[in-house]
Amino acid sequence: MVRSLILALGLTAATAGGALAQQAAGDPARGQKVFVRCQACHVVNQPQNRVGPTLQGLFGRKAGAVEGFKYSDANKNSGVVWDEATLDQYLTDPKAYMPGNKMAFPGLKKPEERADVIAYLKQASAK
């Protein structure tokens, strides 16, 4: 009986852990739907600037580095290199993460939405 209970608890924990890992990794399909809020200003899969810079090749790129886009000094001088962690912090509250930047977007407050958008961006922005 104790052995069965331990086995059941272990399976439950493994299943819950897998679900949490999947949520933390994000879902690109859901992220694409959330990204609709961003696409008036950003293009993901082409080297085209709009109100915001292109997001093509975003991961591993230094903030403020897209040629032809007029960045704020805050963005150009931030020293940020975009990866999952920096994007998560930035997308939570862009003005708080990088004071003085020009992005008017208030941020994505839900962690799962940020994870989904980041998963989508990783997939869609690769050159």
C-alpha positions as CSV (number, residue, x, y, z in Angstrom):
1,M,0.0,0.0,0.0
2,V,2.8,2.5,1.0
3,R,4.7,1.5,-2.2
4,S,1.6,2.1,-4.3
5,L,1.1,5.5,-2.7
6,I,4.7,6.5,-3.3
7,L,4.5,5.4,-6.9
8,A,1.2,7.4,-7.4
9,L,2.8,10.5,-5.8
10,G,5.8,10.1,-8.0
11,L,3.8,9.8,-11.2
12,T,1.7,12.8,-10.2
13,A,4.8,14.9,-9.5
14,A,6.4,13.9,-12.8
15,T,3.2,14.8,-14.7
16,A,2.9,18.1,-13.0
17,G,6.5,18.9,-13.5
18,G,6.2,18.1,-17.2
19,A,3.2,20.4,-17.5
20,L,5.1,23.2,-15.6
21,A,8.1,22.8,-17.9
22,Q,5.9,23.0,-20.9
23,Q,4.3,26.2,-19.6
24,A,7.7,27.7,-18.8
25,A,8.9,26.8,-22.3
26,G,5.9,28.5,-23.8
27,D,3.8,27.6,-26.8
28,P,4.7,29.3,-30.1
29,A,1.1,28.9,-31.5
30,R,-0.3,30.7,-28.5
31,G,2.5,33.2,-28.7
32,Q,1.7,34.1,-32.3
33,K,-1.8,35.0,-31.2
34,V,-0.5,37.2,-28.4
35,F,2.0,38.8,-30.8
36,V,-0.9,40.3,-32.7
37,R,-0.7,43.1,-30.2
38,C,2.9,43.8,-31.3
39,Q,2.7,43.5,-35.1
40,A,1.5,47.0,-35.7
41,C,5.0,48.1,-34.6
42,H,7.2,45.1,-35.2
43,V,7.9,42.6,-38.1
44,V,9.3,39.3,-37.0
45,N,10.5,37.5,-40.1
46,Q,11.8,40.2,-42.4
47,P,14.5,42.9,-42.1
48,Q,11.8,45.7,-42.1
49,N,11.6,48.4,-39.5
50,R,8.2,50.0,-38.6
51,V,7.5,52.1,-35.6
52,G,9.7,49.6,-33.8
53,P,12.7,47.7,-35.1
54,T,12.6,44.4,-36.9
55,L,12.7,41.4,-34.6
56,Q,14.4,39.2,-37.2
57,G,17.5,37.8,-35.7
58,L,16.6,39.1,-32.2
59,F,18.1,36.3,-30.1
60,G,21.7,37.0,-29.3
61,R,21.5,40.5,-30.7
62,K,22.7,43.6,-28.7
63,A,19.8,46.0,-27.9
64,G,19.9,49.1,-30.1
65,A,21.8,47.4,-32.9
66,V,19.4,47.2,-35.9
67,E,20.8,49.3,-38.6
68,G,18.5,52.1,-39.9
69,F,16.4,52.3,-36.7
70,K,16.5,55.4,-34.5
71,Y,16.8,54.0,-31.0
72,S,16.7,56.0,-27.7
73,D,20.0,56.5,-26.0
74,A,18.7,54.3,-23.2
75,N,18.3,51.4,-25.6
76,K,21.5,51.9,-27.4
77,N,23.6,52.2,-24.2
78,S,21.8,49.5,-22.2
79,G,24.3,46.8,-22.8
80,V,21.4,44.3,-23.0
81,V,21.8,41.2,-25.2
82,W,18.4,39.7,-26.1
83,D,17.8,36.2,-24.8
84,E,14.9,34.5,-23.1
85,A,15.7,36.0,-19.7
86,T,16.2,39.5,-20.8
87,L,13.1,39.4,-23.0
88,D,11.0,38.1,-20.2
89,Q,12.2,40.9,-17.9
90,Y,11.7,43.6,-20.6
91,L,8.3,42.4,-21.7
92,T,7.0,42.4,-18.1
93,D,7.4,46.2,-18.0
94,P,9.6,47.8,-20.7
95,K,9.7,51.2,-19.1
96,A,10.9,49.8,-15.7
97,Y,13.4,47.4,-17.3
98,M,14.9,50.1,-19.5
99,P,14.0,53.6,-18.3
100,G,14.1,56.1,-21.1
101,N,13.3,53.7,-24.0
102,K,10.8,54.8,-26.6
103,M,8.5,51.7,-26.6
104,A,5.0,52.7,-25.6
105,F,3.8,49.2,-24.9
106,P,2.9,48.7,-21.2
107,G,4.1,45.1,-21.2
108,L,2.7,41.6,-20.7
109,K,1.8,41.0,-17.1
110,K,1.0,37.3,-17.4
111,P,4.0,35.0,-17.2
112,E,2.4,32.4,-19.5
113,E,1.8,35.1,-22.2
114,R,5.5,36.2,-22.0
115,A,6.7,32.6,-22.3
116,D,4.4,32.0,-25.3
117,V,5.5,35.2,-27.1
118,I,9.2,34.3,-26.4
119,A,8.7,30.8,-27.8
120,Y,7.0,32.3,-30.9
121,L,9.8,34.9,-31.3
122,K,12.5,32.2,-31.1
123,Q,10.8,30.3,-33.8
124,A,9.7,33.1,-36.1
125,S,12.6,35.5,-35.8
126,A,15.4,33.1,-36.7
127,K,17.2,34.2,-39.9
